[in-house]
Amino acid sequence: MTDLVSECFSTLSLTPALMQGVQALGYTQMTPVQARSLPPILEGRDLIAQAPTGSGKTAAFGLGLLHRLDAASSGTQALVLCPTRELADQVGKQLRKLAFAIPNLKLSILCGGMPLAPQLASLEHAPHVVVGTPGRIQELLRKRALDFSGLRTLVFDEADRMLDMGFEEPIREIVGKTPKSRQGLLFSATFPEGVRTISRGMLRDPVEVTVEGEEHHAPIEQRFYEIDAARKTPLLAALLVQERPESCVVFCNMRRQVDEVAGSLEHYGFTALALHGDMEQRDRDEVLVRFANRSCNVLVASDVAARGLDVKELAMVVNYDLPSDADTYVHRIGRTGRAGADGLALSLCTSRETSRIEAIEQRIGAPAQWYKAAPLTGKAGNVPMAAMTTLRIDAGRSDKLRPGDILGALTGEAGLKADAIGKIDVFATRAYVAVARGQAAQALARLREGKIKGRKFRVNRL
C-alpha cells in the first residue's frame, strides 16, 4: 500500500494551482518516469531521463518548470526545446492545460516554418514560458527578440532527435545565452553517445532516470520478413491486406522513400498518407488530423516526423527499412501495444542488414522470429478502407466556431446520427470533422447547402 500511495500526485509539494491542473487532466497516480523524476526536479536538481513517447514525460518536466515559475514576475523563466513543430505544439497544449489555474501566465510556441513577423510582434511582452524548435529560437535570439537572462528552467525534449536533425550548433548557442544557475532537464527516447556528450556540457551533476518502454506495454509480437529491396512494397501491400490493421505506421529511413511508398500504396487502393519534415505545416497538420480521426489507416513516416504523432491505440507498426540503431527499433515498435491492447510489429529486411538484425536481437534479448509471405502480384483485392472521411470547414476559433457548433449542424440540418460523427478538431482559421465514410457525401452536401451557427462557410472533402 505504501508503494501505491507514494505514486500519487498528492504526495508531491505542488502548489494548489498546479494540483488543479493535475486534477483537471484526470491524473491521480504518477507514471514510472514521473514518480522517478519529479522528486529530484522539484528539489531543483538537473536531470537526464531516458523514457519512451507516451510515458508521461511532458507532465514530468511541465510540472517541474511551472513549479519554479513566478507568474507575477515578468520575463521568460522557462524554455522547452523540441525537434519538430508538431511536438512543440503538443507540448505547449499540455503545459497550458496544466497551468490553467495559474493567473496571467503567458506561453508562446515559436517554431520554424511559420511566419516570423507575428512571432516577433507577440514577443513585445515577454512570455513566461517558451516552447519552440532550436532553429527558430536561435533566430529570435539573434534578433534580440528573446532574453533568457532570467531563465530558471531549460528543457531538452527528444534530445536524440534534435541531434539527428543537426541542431547541435543552435542548441549550444542557445544554452550559452542562459544563466549557469538555471535548472537543466534532458529527456530522450534513446541514448546514443552524442546525447551523453552534449549533456555533460549542459547539465550539472544530473540525476539519471531510465524507464524502459517494454515494461509498460502489452507484449508486442515481432515478425521479420526477408525480401529483396525491389519487392518490398508489394510485400508491404500483401501484409496490409492480410493483417487489415485499423491504424498502421510504416517507418522509412529517408524522406524520399516516404513519398514513394505512400504513393505506391495509394495506387494499390489504400488510404495512405506521407509525413516528413519537408512538408508545409498546414499539410502536416492535415495528415496528423486525418490519421488520428481514422480517415487514413496507413501513415508512412520518417522517425523525426512521427515524434509529433499522438495516437492512443496503434494496431501495427512496420519497419519498411530497419533503423540504423537498435534503440530506435525499440522506440518505433513501442508505439503499438499500448493501453493493454495487443501490439504487432513487422520488419522487412534485406540480406545486407545482418548486422542491424544482430544488434536488435541483442537489444530485445531474443532471436528474430522469421516469417514468410508472398508479395502481391498485380492489383490488390479486398483492400481495407479507412472507416472515416474528413471534411474541412474554412472557419475556426477566429470565427468563434466550436466543436459543438459543428456537431449540432451535422445532427440537425444535415440529419446525421451522432454515432456517424467522429473526432472534431478546431484550429484558428479552419476546422476538421470525421464522418463515417458511407455518409460523407450526404454530410458534405447538407453542410454546403445549410449553415453552421447561422452562417455559411466553405466546406471541402479531404
C-alpha positions in Angstrom: 0.0 0.0 0.0 2.9 2.3 0.7 4.2 2.0 -2.9 0.7 2.9 -4.3 0.4 6.0 -2.1 3.9 7.1 -2.9 3.0 7.2 -6.6 0.1 9.6 -6.1 0.5 13.2 -7.2 -1.0 14.4 -3.9 2.2 13.3 -2.2 4.2 16.0 -4.1 4.7 19.5 -2.8 2.9 21.1 -5.7 1.1 24.4 -5.4 -2.7 24.4 -5.2 -2.9 25.9 -8.7 -0.8 23.1 -10.2 -2.8 20.5 -8.3 -5.9 21.9 -10.0 -4.2 21.4 -13.4 -3.3 17.8 -12.5 -6.9 17.0 -11.4 -8.4 18.7 -14.5 -6.4 16.3 -16.7 -7.6 13.4 -14.6 -4.2 12.4 -13.3 -4.1 10.6 -10.0 -1.2 8.2 -10.0 2.2 9.0 -11.5 3.7 7.0 -14.3 7.1 5.5 -13.6 9.0 8.3 -15.3 7.0 10.9 -13.3 7.5 9.0 -10.0 11.3 8.8 -10.5 11.9 12.2 -11.9 9.5 14.6 -10.3 11.0 14.5 -6.7 14.5 15.5 -7.8 13.1 18.0 -10.3 11.1 19.7 -7.6 14.2 19.8 -5.4 15.9 21.8 -8.2 18.3 19.1 -9.4 19.3 18.8 -13.0 18.1 15.6 -14.6 18.7 13.3 -17.6 16.0 10.8 -18.4 15.6 8.1 -20.9 11.8 7.5 -21.5 9.7 6.5 -24.5 7.0 8.5 -26.1 3.7 8.1 -24.2 5.4 7.6 -20.8 4.2 10.9 -19.3 7.4 12.8 -19.6 5.7 16.1 -20.7 3.8 16.3 -17.4 7.0 15.5 -15.5 9.0 18.4 -16.8 5.9 20.5 -17.2 5.0 20.4 -13.5 8.7 20.9 -12.7 9.1 24.1 -14.8 5.7 25.5 -13.7 6.5 24.8 -10.0 9.6 27.1 -10.3 7.8 29.8 -12.2 6.6 33.1 -10.8 3.7 34.4 -13.0 3.7 37.7 -11.0 7.2 38.4 -12.3 8.0 39.5 -15.9 10.5 37.9 -18.2 10.9 34.5 -19.7 11.5 31.9 -17.0 11.3 28.6 -18.8 12.3 27.3 -22.2 11.4 23.9 -23.8 13.3 22.9 -26.9 11.6 20.3 -29.2 12.8 18.8 -32.5 9.6 19.4 -34.5 6.7 21.8 -34.8 4.2 19.1 -34.1 5.9 18.1 -30.8 6.2 21.7 -29.8 2.5 22.3 -30.4 1.7 19.1 -28.4 3.9 20.1 -25.5 2.5 23.7 -25.5 -1.1 22.5 -25.4 -0.4 20.2 -22.4 1.5 22.9 -20.5 -1.4 25.2 -21.0 -3.8 22.6 -19.5 -1.5 22.0 -16.5 -1.2 25.8 -16.0 -4.9 26.8 -16.5 -5.3 27.8 -12.8 -2.2 30.0 -12.8 -3.4 33.6 -13.4 -1.8 35.8 -16.1 0.6 33.1 -17.3 1.8 33.7 -20.9 3.1 30.8 -23.0 4.4 31.2 -26.6 5.0 28.4 -29.1 7.8 29.6 -31.5 8.7 27.3 -34.4 10.2 27.5 -37.9 8.0 27.0 -40.9 5.7 29.7 -39.6 5.7 33.5 -40.5 8.3 35.3 -38.4 6.6 38.7 -38.2 3.6 37.6 -36.0 6.0 35.8 -33.6 8.2 39.0 -33.3 5.0 41.0 -32.6 3.9 38.6 -29.9 7.2 38.9 -28.1 6.8 42.7 -27.4 5.7 41.4 -23.9 8.0 38.5 -22.9 6.2 35.2 -22.3 6.8 33.4 -19.1 7.3 30.1 -20.9 8.6 29.5 -24.4 8.2 26.2 -26.3 10.0 26.0 -29.7 12.4 24.5 -32.2 16.1 25.2 -31.9 16.4 26.9 -35.3 13.6 29.5 -34.7 14.7 30.1 -31.1 18.3 30.8 -32.3 16.9 33.2 -35.0 14.8 35.1 -32.5 17.7 35.3 -30.0 20.0 36.8 -32.8 17.2 39.4 -33.4 17.2 40.2 -29.7 13.5 39.4 -29.6 14.1 36.9 -26.7 16.0 37.3 -23.5 17.0 34.3 -21.4 19.0 36.1 -18.8 16.3 35.4 -16.2 15.7 31.7 -17.2 15.0 29.3 -14.4 14.4 26.1 -16.3 15.7 24.7 -19.6 14.2 21.5 -21.0 15.6 19.4 -23.9 12.7 17.3 -25.1 13.5 14.4 -27.5 17.2 15.3 -27.4 18.2 12.4 -29.6 16.1 13.6 -32.5 17.3 17.2 -32.2 20.8 15.9 -32.6 19.8 13.7 -35.5 18.3 16.8 -37.2 21.6 18.7 -36.9 20.5 21.1 -34.2 23.7 20.7 -32.0 25.1 24.1 -33.0 21.9 26.1 -32.4 21.4 24.2 -29.1 24.9 25.2 -27.9 24.3 28.8 -28.9 21.0 28.9 -27.0 22.5 27.3 -23.9 25.2 30.0 -24.0 22.6 32.6 -23.6 21.1 31.1 -20.4 22.3 31.6 -16.8 24.6 28.9 -15.3 22.3 28.8 -12.3 19.3 27.6 -14.3 17.9 24.0 -13.9 18.5 21.7 -16.9 16.2 18.8 -17.7 17.0 16.5 -20.7 14.6 13.8 -21.9 15.5 11.4 -24.7 13.9 8.2 -26.0 17.2 6.7 -26.9 20.7 7.4 -25.5 23.4 7.5 -28.3 26.8 8.8 -27.3 26.1 12.2 -28.9 23.3 12.8 -26.3 25.7 11.8 -23.4 28.4 14.1 -24.8 26.2 17.1 -25.1 24.5 16.6 -21.7 27.9 16.6 -19.9 28.4 20.2 -21.0 24.9 21.5 -20.3 23.8 19.8 -17.1 25.3 20.0 -13.5 25.6 16.7 -11.7 22.3 15.4 -13.1 20.2 12.7 -11.6 19.8 9.9 -14.1 16.4 8.1 -14.7 15.8 5.3 -17.1 12.3 3.9 -17.9 12.1 1.1 -20.4 9.1 1.2 -22.7 8.6 -2.5 -22.9 7.7 -2.7 -19.1 4.5 -0.7 -19.7 3.2 -2.2 -22.9 1.3 -5.3 -23.7 3.6 -8.0 -25.3 4.4 -6.9 -28.9 4.5 -9.7 -31.5 7.6 -9.1 -33.6 7.8 -10.6 -37.1 10.7 -10.4 -39.5 10.5 -11.0 -43.3 13.5 -11.3 -45.6 12.8 -9.8 -49.0 14.7 -8.3 -52.0 14.7 -4.5 -51.9 12.8 -4.3 -55.2 9.9 -6.3 -53.8 9.5 -4.6 -50.5 6.4 -2.5 -51.5 4.4 -5.5 -53.0 5.2 -7.4 -49.8 4.1 -4.5 -47.6 0.8 -4.3 -49.6 0.3 -8.0 -49.1 0.8 -7.8 -45.4 -1.5 -4.8 -45.0 -4.3 -6.8 -46.9 -3.5 -9.8 -44.7 -3.5 -8.1 -41.3 -6.1 -5.4 -42.1 -5.0 -3.0 -39.3 -7.3 -0.2 -38.3 -4.2 2.0 -38.0 -0.7 1.4 -39.0 2.6 3.5 -39.2 5.1 2.4 -41.8 8.6 3.8 -41.0 11.1 4.7 -43.7 14.7 5.9 -43.1 14.7 8.5 -45.9 12.2 11.3 -46.7 12.3 10.5 -50.4 11.2 6.9 -49.7 8.3 8.1 -47.5 6.7 9.8 -50.6 7.4 6.9 -52.9 6.0 4.2 -50.5 2.9 6.3 -49.7 2.3 6.9 -53.5 2.7 3.2 -54.3 0.2 2.2 -51.5 -2.3 4.7 -52.9 -2.0 3.0 -56.3 -2.9 -0.3 -54.7 -6.0 1.4 -53.3 -5.0 2.0 -49.6 -5.9 5.3 -47.9 -2.2 6.1 -47.3 -0.6 9.4 -46.4 3.0 10.6 -46.1 4.5 12.5 -43.2 8.0 14.0 -43.2 9.8 17.2 -42.4 9.9 18.7 -45.9 6.1 19.2 -45.9 4.4 22.5 -45.3 3.0 23.0 -41.9 -0.7 23.0 -43.0 -0.2 19.8 -44.9 1.4 18.1 -41.9 -1.4 19.3 -39.7 -4.0 17.8 -42.0 -2.1 14.5 -42.3 -2.0 14.2 -38.5 -5.6 15.1 -38.1 -6.7 12.5 -40.7 -4.6 9.7 -39.2 -5.8 10.5 -35.6 -9.5 10.6 -36.7 -9.3 7.3 -38.6 -9.7 8.9 -42.1 -6.4 7.4 -43.1 -5.4 3.9 -41.9 -1.8 3.8 -43.2 0.7 6.6 -42.4 4.1 6.4 -44.0 6.6 8.4 -41.9 10.1 9.3 -41.1 11.3 8.9 -37.5 11.5 12.6 -36.8 8.1 13.5 -38.2 6.5 10.7 -36.3 7.6 12.2 -33.0 4.7 14.6 -33.2 2.2 11.8 -33.6 -0.3 11.4 -30.8 -2.4 8.2 -31.5 -3.5 6.3 -28.4 -4.2 2.9 -30.0 -1.9 1.9 -32.9 -2.7 -1.5 -34.2 0.5 -2.2 -36.2 4.0 -0.8 -36.9 6.0 -1.7 -40.0 9.7 -1.2 -40.4 9.9 -0.7 -44.2 13.6 0.0 -43.5 15.4 -1.3 -40.4 16.7 1.6 -38.4 20.5 2.1 -38.0 20.4 1.5 -34.3 18.6 -0.9 -32.0 17.2 1.7 -29.6 15.3 3.4 -32.5 13.8 0.0 -33.4 12.6 -0.5 -29.8 11.2 3.1 -29.8 9.4 2.5 -33.1 7.7 -0.7 -32.1 6.8 0.7 -28.7 4.2 2.8 -30.3 1.9 -0.2 -30.7 0.6 -2.4 -27.9 -0.5 0.4 -25.6 -3.4 0.7 -23.3 -3.5 -3.0 -22.8 -4.0 -3.8 -26.5 -2.0 -6.4 -28.4 0.8 -5.0 -30.5 2.2 -6.1 -33.8 5.5 -5.1 -35.4 6.6 -6.3 -38.8 10.1 -5.7 -40.2 11.0 -6.0 -43.9 14.7 -7.0 -44.1 17.2 -7.4 -46.9 20.2 -9.8 -46.8 22.5 -6.8 -46.3 21.1 -5.9 -42.9 22.5 -8.8 -40.9 24.5 -6.6 -38.5 21.4 -4.5 -37.8 19.3 -7.6 -37.1 22.0 -8.9 -34.7 22.0 -5.6 -32.8 18.2 -5.8 -32.5 18.3 -9.4 -31.2 20.9 -8.4 -28.6 18.8 -5.3 -27.6 15.5 -7.2 -27.2 17.2 -10.3 -25.7 15.6 -12.8 -28.1 16.3 -14.1 -31.6 14.3 -12.6 -34.5 11.3 -14.6 -35.5 11.2 -15.1 -39.3 8.1 -15.5 -41.3 7.2 -15.9 -45.0 4.6 -14.1 -47.1 4.1 -13.7 -50.8 4.3 -10.2 -52.3 1.3 -9.0 -54.2 1.3 -9.5 -58.0 -0.8 -7.2 -60.0 -3.7 -5.2 -58.4 -4.7 -5.6 -54.8 -8.1 -7.0 -54.0 -10.1 -6.5 -50.8 -8.0 -3.5 -49.7 -9.2 -2.4 -46.2 -10.6 1.1 -46.4 -10.4 3.8 -43.7 -13.6 3.9 -41.6 -14.0 7.7 -41.7 -13.7 10.6 -44.2 -12.6 14.1 -43.2 -14.4 17.3 -44.1 -12.6 20.6 -43.9 -14.5 23.7 -42.9 -12.8 27.0 -43.7 -13.6 28.6 -40.4 -12.2 28.1 -36.9 -11.6 29.7 -33.5 -11.2 33.2 -35.0 -14.8 32.8 -36.3 -16.0 31.7 -32.8 -16.6 28.2 -34.1 -16.7 25.4 -31.5 -16.9 21.6 -31.9 -20.4 21.7 -30.5 -21.5 24.0 -33.4 -20.2 21.6 -36.0 -21.8 18.6 -34.2 -25.1 20.5 -34.0 -25.1 21.3 -37.7 -24.4 17.7 -38.7 -27.0 16.1 -36.4 -29.5 18.9 -37.0 -29.8 20.2 -40.6 -27.6 17.6 -42.1 -29.6 14.8 -40.4 -26.7 12.5 -39.3 -26.8 10.4 -36.2 -24.2 11.2 -33.6 -22.5 7.9 -33.9 -21.7 8.7 -37.6 -19.6 11.6 -36.5 -16.0 11.2 -35.2 -13.3 13.5 -33.9 -13.7 17.2 -34.4 -10.6 19.4 -34.5 -10.9 23.2 -34.5 -7.8 25.3 -35.4 -7.5 29.1 -35.6 -8.9 29.5 -39.2 -10.1 26.0 -40.1 -11.9 23.0 -38.6 -12.0 19.3 -39.4 -14.7 16.7 -38.7 -14.5 13.0 -39.3 -17.7 11.5 -40.7 -18.4 7.8 -41.4 -17.2 7.0 -44.9 -20.6 5.9 -46.2 -22.3 9.2 -45.0 -19.6 11.7 -46.0 -21.2 12.7 -49.3 -24.6 13.4 -47.5 -22.8 15.4 -44.8 -20.8 17.4 -47.3 -23.9 18.2 -49.4 -26.0 19.2 -46.4 -23.3 21.4 -44.9 -22.8 23.2 -48.2 -26.5 23.8 -48.6 -27.1 24.7 -44.9 -25.5 26.8 -42.3 -23.3 26.4 -39.2 -24.1 28.7 -36.3 -26.3 30.7 -38.7 -23.5 31.3 -41.2 -22.4 29.7 -44.5 -18.8 28.5 -44.7 -16.8 26.8 -47.4 -16.7 23.0 -46.8 -14.5 20.5 -48.7 -13.7 16.8 -48.5 -10.1 15.8 -48.0 
